[in-house]
Amino acid sequence: MSICGEGESAQYVLAKVQGSALAHHGHSPLKIFDVTRKQDRFLYALAPMVRYGKLAFRQTVHKYGVDLCWTPMMLAKEFNRNSFARDSGTSLFPSTPSPNFTVSTKPDQPATIVQFGANVPLELARAAALVAPRANGVDLNCGCPQSWACAEKLGAALMGHRELVRDMVVETRQRLKQDGWHVGLERDIESPKGRSVSVKIRIHDDLRKTMDFLDTVIGDPQNRLVDWVTIHPRTKSTPSTTPIRTEALEILTAKYAGTLPILLSGDIFDINSLPLQPTITTNNDAPHASLATLTLNSSPDTVSTAYSKPAPSPSNTNLSGFMSARGLLANPALFAGYSACPWEAVETFMCNVARCPLPFKLTLHHLQEMCGPGMSTDKSSLLTKKERAEMTGLANMCELIDYLDDMLDEKTGRVGGLRRDL
């Protein structure tokens, strides 16, 4: 079971082929939305995560079917003023920027959205201009619930400042256009210089306030201000242990899905058991089974007998795709249909770390997540609790590689696989 080509599963190969194809379908992220829509499949995204969204991990999840990857949030003000912050941020990407640089031209380089925290239009616009040569788009964080962010009027605090958010996305789009990037939404969908501007939001207790926010930030539906919206259906005070508000999501998607693509973020742990229960309708408004009662791997006989309706897809729901954070952290092969992290995903990650190094402690943190019980109902793990504790006590990358190779030999019957691949 080598990560470099031997014994790859059918799901693995399919995900890799899909990822490669999308990487070459132009460079505007809206092109990826368009391709997945025409394929009548959901777009899959890696959520922004503090520390964890570095290149090696983005490459790993991309190989297993992730279409768009978000970077960790960066503070626009620091990015603009601090060379260390810029160096740290741009180290997230391969290659050296140039005036004619285009991104995501290789199968192993996922389309990348850079997320910024900002509360001043000029700061976000400047940061977007600096990062545009190395990214497919920029995203404004209106969802981080952490107290420090809200105290600085960042993240979820911006949900109370809709006009400010509107001004930030307008000025950012204008700056990118001024610099020669193509930000004309669907008009520039085929352009190699196409760039996107999007927002990721939470909801209010009073959903009417969320609608007011979206109406302001989206603007004229015929010439909208943002390319798409990612909705996390929790309020800023709702803990992650509380399920997402599916009824709120259903109301919002029914109202706005005809205007722009919408991604769902939150509780995406297993694509065979999606965490929402909207009524699926077609053009004739005939009711269909809910997403919670259908699984993507249900047999045709079961589906036709029980429901006589198609499985959920963009054509019969109001969602364009799904974004996962904790689910992908524990199982990078989540969107390839695996209910738990397979060993080959660990091998993929370690090969990517060898090419795009990560700090040793960060690598260990990733492996602790990947080798433990996942976030889905499948609680199997690659390593026992004792074995994960032993791994935590390792001193350096060489010891880690040796340890993983020994575990591979013991648990899969392979000999020297990881050392050979690296």
C-alpha positions in Angstrom: 0.0 0.0 0.0 2.5 2.6 -1.2 1.5 6.2 -1.4 3.5 6.7 -4.6 1.2 4.5 -6.7 1.1 0.9 -5.6 -2.2 -0.5 -4.3 -4.2 2.7 -4.4 -7.9 2.2 -3.6 -10.5 3.1 -6.2 -11.8 5.9 -4.1 -8.2 7.3 -3.7 -7.6 7.2 -7.5 -10.9 8.8 -8.2 -10.3 11.6 -5.8 -6.8 12.2 -7.2 -8.1 12.3 -10.8 -10.9 14.7 -9.8 -8.5 17.0 -8.0 -6.1 17.0 -10.9 -8.8 17.9 -13.3 -10.1 20.8 -11.2 -6.6 22.1 -10.7 -6.4 22.7 -14.5 -9.9 24.1 -15.1 -8.8 27.8 -15.1 -7.8 29.7 -12.1 -10.9 31.5 -11.0 -12.4 29.7 -8.0 -15.8 30.2 -9.5 -14.6 27.9 -12.3 -14.3 25.2 -9.8 -17.8 25.9 -8.5 -19.0 25.7 -12.1 -17.2 22.4 -12.9 -18.6 20.7 -9.8 -22.1 22.0 -10.5 -21.9 20.7 -14.1 -20.8 17.3 -12.6 -23.7 17.6 -10.2 -21.5 16.9 -7.3 -20.7 19.0 -4.2 -17.6 21.1 -3.9 -15.4 20.1 -1.0 -13.3 22.6 1.0 -10.8 22.7 3.8 -11.7 25.2 6.4 -9.3 27.9 7.7 -7.7 26.5 10.9 -5.2 28.1 13.2 -1.7 26.6 12.5 -3.1 23.6 10.6 -3.7 24.8 7.1 -0.1 24.8 5.9 0.9 23.6 2.4 1.8 20.0 3.2 -1.7 19.4 4.8 -3.5 21.2 2.0 -1.7 19.0 -0.6 -2.7 16.0 1.4 -6.4 16.7 1.5 -6.4 17.9 -2.1 -5.1 14.5 -3.2 -8.2 13.0 -1.5 -10.7 15.2 -3.3 -10.7 18.6 -1.6 -11.3 21.3 -4.3 -10.6 24.5 -2.4 -8.3 25.0 0.5 -8.4 27.9 3.0 -5.2 29.1 4.7 -5.2 29.9 8.4 -6.5 33.4 9.1 -3.9 36.1 8.9 -4.3 39.6 10.4 -4.4 42.0 7.4 -2.9 44.9 9.4 0.1 42.8 10.6 0.5 41.3 7.1 0.8 44.7 5.6 3.2 46.2 8.1 5.3 43.4 9.3 7.8 41.6 7.0 8.0 38.6 9.4 4.2 38.2 9.1 4.4 38.4 5.3 7.3 35.9 5.2 5.4 33.5 7.5 2.2 34.0 5.4 3.8 33.6 2.0 5.6 30.5 3.2 2.2 28.9 3.0 2.6 28.8 -0.8 5.0 27.2 -3.3 6.9 29.1 -6.0 8.0 32.7 -6.3 5.5 35.3 -7.4 5.9 37.2 -10.6 3.8 39.6 -12.7 2.6 36.7 -14.8 2.4 34.1 -12.1 -0.7 31.8 -12.2 -1.6 29.4 -9.5 -2.8 25.8 -9.2 -1.3 24.7 -12.5 0.0 21.4 -11.0 -2.1 18.5 -9.8 -0.6 18.6 -6.3 -1.1 22.3 -5.8 -4.7 22.9 -4.6 -6.6 26.1 -5.3 -6.0 28.3 -2.3 -8.1 31.0 -0.6 -6.3 33.2 1.8 -8.4 34.2 4.8 -7.8 37.6 6.4 -9.0 39.1 9.6 -9.6 42.8 9.1 -11.9 45.7 10.1 -10.5 48.5 7.9 -11.3 48.5 4.2 -7.9 49.8 3.2 -6.1 47.2 5.2 -8.0 44.3 3.6 -7.5 45.7 0.1 -3.7 46.2 0.6 -3.4 42.6 2.0 -5.4 41.2 -0.9 -3.1 43.0 -3.4 0.0 41.6 -1.7 -1.2 38.0 -1.7 -3.0 38.0 -5.1 0.0 36.7 -7.1 0.1 33.6 -5.0 -3.5 32.8 -4.3 -6.8 32.2 -6.1 -8.8 34.5 -3.9 -9.2 36.2 -0.5 -11.8 35.6 2.2 -12.9 37.9 5.0 -13.3 36.2 8.4 -16.7 37.2 9.8 -17.0 34.0 11.9 -14.2 33.6 14.4 -15.9 33.5 17.8 -12.7 33.8 19.9 -12.9 36.5 22.6 -9.7 38.2 21.5 -10.9 38.6 17.9 -14.3 39.9 18.9 -12.7 42.4 21.3 -10.7 43.8 18.3 -13.9 44.0 16.2 -12.7 41.0 14.1 -14.3 37.7 13.2 -17.8 37.2 14.4 -17.9 40.7 15.8 -18.2 41.9 12.2 -21.7 40.3 12.0 -22.9 43.4 13.8 -21.2 45.8 11.3 -22.7 44.9 7.9 -21.9 48.2 6.2 -18.3 47.9 7.2 -18.1 44.4 5.8 -19.7 45.7 2.6 -17.1 48.5 2.3 -14.3 46.1 2.9 -15.3 43.7 0.1 -16.0 46.6 -2.3 -12.6 48.3 -1.7 -10.8 44.9 -2.0 -12.5 44.1 -5.3 -11.7 47.6 -6.6 -8.0 47.3 -5.6 -7.6 43.9 -7.2 -9.2 45.2 -10.4 -7.0 48.3 -10.3 -3.9 45.9 -10.1 -5.0 44.1 -13.2 -6.7 41.0 -11.6 -10.0 39.9 -13.1 -12.7 40.1 -10.5 -15.8 40.2 -12.7 -17.5 37.2 -11.1 -18.8 34.8 -13.8 -17.7 37.1 -16.5 -14.0 36.2 -15.7 -14.6 32.6 -14.9 -12.2 31.4 -17.6 -9.5 33.9 -16.9 -6.1 32.7 -15.5 -6.0 36.0 -13.7 -9.4 35.5 -12.1 -9.5 36.1 -8.4 -12.3 35.9 -5.9 -13.5 37.9 -2.9 -15.7 36.0 -0.4 -16.9 36.0 3.2 -17.3 33.3 5.9 -20.0 34.1 8.4 -21.9 32.9 11.5 -25.5 33.6 12.2 -27.5 35.7 14.6 -30.0 34.5 17.2 -32.5 36.6 15.3 -32.2 35.3 11.7 -33.6 38.5 10.3 -30.3 40.2 11.3 -28.4 37.6 9.3 -30.6 38.3 6.3 -30.0 42.0 6.7 -26.3 41.3 6.8 -26.3 39.2 3.7 -28.5 41.6 1.8 -26.0 44.4 2.5 -22.9 42.4 1.8 -24.2 40.6 -1.3 -25.7 43.8 -2.8 -27.4 43.8 -6.2 -28.1 40.1 -7.0 -27.4 41.0 -10.7 -24.0 42.4 -9.9 -23.1 41.1 -6.5 -20.2 42.2 -4.3 -19.0 38.8 -3.2 -18.3 35.6 -5.2 -19.8 33.2 -2.6 -20.7 32.9 1.0 -19.7 30.2 3.5 -22.3 29.8 6.3 -21.5 28.3 9.7 -24.9 28.0 11.3 -23.9 28.7 14.8 -23.9 32.0 16.7 -20.7 33.4 18.1 -21.7 32.2 21.5 -22.7 28.7 20.5 -20.1 26.1 21.5 -18.9 23.6 18.9 -20.4 20.8 20.9 -23.9 22.1 20.1 -25.2 20.9 16.7 -25.5 23.4 13.9 -28.8 25.0 13.4 -30.1 23.2 10.3 -33.4 25.0 10.2 -31.6 28.4 10.0 -29.4 27.0 7.2 -32.4 25.8 5.3 -34.1 29.3 5.5 -30.9 31.1 4.4 -30.1 28.8 1.5 -33.6 28.9 0.2 -33.4 32.7 0.1 -29.9 33.2 -1.3 -28.9 30.0 -3.2 -30.4 31.4 -6.4 -28.1 34.5 -6.1 -24.7 33.0 -5.3 -23.0 29.7 -4.3 -23.3 28.8 -0.7 -20.9 26.5 1.3 -21.9 24.8 4.6 -19.3 24.8 7.4 -19.8 22.9 10.6 -20.2 19.3 11.7 -18.9 17.8 8.4 -17.4 14.6 9.8 -18.7 11.9 7.4 -20.1 12.4 3.9 -22.2 9.3 4.4 -24.1 11.1 7.2 -24.5 14.7 6.4 -25.5 17.0 9.3 -28.5 18.7 7.9 -32.1 17.8 7.2 -33.6 20.1 4.5 -36.4 19.0 2.3 -34.9 18.2 -1.1 -37.0 19.6 -3.9 -36.9 19.7 -7.7 -38.3 22.1 -10.2 -41.8 20.8 -9.6 -41.4 21.2 -5.8 -42.1 17.5 -5.2 -40.7 16.6 -1.7 -37.8 14.2 -1.5 -36.0 12.4 1.3 -33.8 14.5 3.6 -30.1 14.4 3.5 -30.0 12.7 6.9 -32.0 9.7 5.7 -30.0 9.2 2.5 -26.4 8.1 2.4 -24.0 8.6 -0.5 -23.3 4.8 -0.6 -26.8 3.6 -0.4 -27.6 0.8 -2.8 -29.8 1.8 -5.8 -32.4 -0.8 -4.7 -32.6 0.6 -1.2 -32.9 4.2 -2.4 -35.5 3.4 -5.0 -37.6 1.2 -2.8 -37.5 3.4 0.3 -37.7 6.8 -1.4 -37.8 6.6 -5.2 -35.8 9.8 -5.2 -32.2 10.7 -6.2 -29.4 11.1 -3.7 -28.6 14.6 -2.5 -26.6 16.7 -5.0 -26.3 20.4 -5.9 -29.2 20.0 -8.4 -31.7 19.0 -5.8 -30.5 21.0 -2.8 -29.7 24.6 -2.2 -26.0 24.0 -1.3 -23.0 24.2 -3.5 -20.7 22.3 -1.2 -19.3 21.5 2.2 -16.4 22.9 4.2 -14.7 20.8 7.0 -12.2 21.6 9.7 -12.1 19.1 12.5 -13.3 16.3 10.3 -10.5 16.7 7.8 -7.9 17.2 10.5 -8.8 13.8 11.9 -9.4 12.2 8.5 -7.8 13.9 5.5 -9.5 11.3 3.3 -13.0 12.3 4.5 -14.2 13.5 1.1 -12.9 10.4 -0.6 -15.5 8.4 1.3 -13.4 7.0 4.1 -15.1 6.8 7.5 -11.8 6.9 9.3 -8.3 7.9 8.4 -6.4 5.3 6.4 -2.7 4.6 6.7 -2.1 5.7 3.1 -3.3 9.2 4.1 -0.6 9.3 6.8 2.0 8.3 4.2 0.7 11.0 1.8 1.1 13.6 4.6 4.6 12.5 5.5 5.7 12.6 1.9 4.3 16.1 1.6 6.0 17.2 4.8 9.3 15.9 3.4 8.8 18.2 0.4 7.2 21.1 2.2 8.6 21.0 5.7 6.5 21.7 8.8 7.8 22.3 12.4 8.3 19.0 14.1 5.8 19.7 16.9 3.1 20.7 14.3 3.8 17.5 12.4 3.3 15.5 15.6 0.0 17.4 16.3 -1.3 16.4 12.9 -0.4 12.8 13.3 -2.0 12.7 16.8 -5.2 13.8 15.2 -4.9 11.4 12.2 -3.9 8.3 14.2 -6.6 8.7 16.9 -10.3 8.1 16.9 -11.9 10.3 14.3 -14.9 12.7 14.4 -17.3 10.4 12.6 -19.3 7.5 14.1 -16.4 5.2 13.1 -14.1 5.4 16.2 -11.4 3.1 14.9 -7.9 4.4 15.2 -4.6 3.7 13.5 -2.7 3.7 16.8 -3.7 2.9 20.3 -3.7 5.5 23.1 -0.4 4.0 24.4 1.2 4.1 20.9 0.1 7.7 20.4 1.6 8.6 23.8 4.9 7.0 22.7 4.8 9.0 19.4 4.4 12.2 21.4 7.6 11.5 23.3 9.8 11.3 20.2 12.5 13.9 19.9 12.9 14.6 16.2 11.7 13.9 12.7 14.1 11.0 12.1 12.7 9.2 15.2 9.2 9.9 14.1 9.8 8.4 10.6 11.3 5.3 12.1 8.5 5.0 14.5 5.8 5.3 11.9 7.6 2.8 9.6 7.7 0.3 12.4 4.0 0.8 13.0 3.3 0.4 9.3 5.3 -2.9 9.3 3.4 -4.1 12.3 -0.1 -3.1 11.4 -0.1 -3.5 7.6 2.5 -6.2 7.0 4.6 -3.9 4.8 8.4 -3.7 5.1 10.3 -0.4 4.9 7.5 1.4 3.0 7.7 4.8 4.5 11.5 5.0 4.4 11.3 4.0 0.7 8.7 6.6 -0.2 10.6 9.3 1.6 
